[in-house]
Amino acid sequence: MRVVIQKVKSASVTVEEKVISSIGKGLMLLVGVSTHDTMDDVAKLSKKLLSLRVFEDLSQPPETATKWYGKPWAKNVVDIEGEILSVSQFTLYGTIKKGTKPDFHKAAKGHHAIELYESFLDQLRQGLGQDKVKDGEFGAMMDVALVNDGPVTIIWDTKDMSI
C-alpha cells in the first residue's frame, strides 16, 4: 500500500458539490492499494500511521531556537486526539514510463481494493475511535481541500522501505 500523509489543520472531501467528510487537526491520507497488497500491508500501514510522530508536544519548549511552538516530532495523532481523513487514490500506482497517458495496471481493482481499503479504515477506527476517522467515497470523483500544517507531507509504501 502506498500513502501520501499530510499533517493538516483541516481537510474536507466534496462529492457532487456536497461536503461528505471533514476534519480538523490531524492527518489527511491519500491511499493507494496495489495488486500485490495483502492484509499484512493493511496492518503495517495502520500501525505506522497511528504511531507516526509528526505533531508537537505543546507542553515542552523546542530544543533549539526555531519558530516551532512546542517540541516538534513528539506526538502522534492518537496522542493529540486528532482526526484522520482518508481518501482512496488508485492513481498513486500510476506509471508514466511510456507515452503520455498514465498506466494504472499496478493498482488493485474492484473487490480486492475495496476489501483492503475498508479493512484499513476499520483498523484506524479501532486505534483512534469510530468518529475520528472519516473517508471519501470509493470510486467517486472527489474534490479534496486541505490546509497543510507545517507543511508536513510524507510518502510511504509498505513494500519499499527506502521511501
Buried (B, 14 or more C-beta within 10 A) or exposed (E): BBBBBBBBEBBBBBBEEEEBBBBEBBBBBBBBBBEEBEEEBBBBBBEEBBEBEBBBBEEEEBEEEEEBEBBBEBBBBBEBEBBBBBBBBBEBBBEEEEEEEEEBEBBBEEEBBBBBBBBBBBBBBEBBEEEBBBBBBBEEEBEBEBEBBBEBEEEBBBEEEEE
